[in-house]
Amino acid sequence: MLAVVTAVHADGTADVDTGRGAVLGVRYLRGWNPAPDDRVMVATNPAGNWLIVGALAAGPDPV
């Protein structure tokens, strides 16, 4: 699923906005530092855990 990063936290999590709504405190992979407005791919499992898999593009869409 695609999402947009809305906030980044010092504990290794970020908040994202998905087509299903906002998801708070999503973990992201080490070695990558997301920033607000990054377009990302997120994954979820049947237990309801979320993970930001990686960035697709940085910053807002061009006008």
Secondary structure, 3 states (H helix, E strand, C coil): CEEEEEEECCCCEEEEEECCEEEEEEEECCCCCCCCCCEEEEEECCCCCEEEEEEEECCCCCC
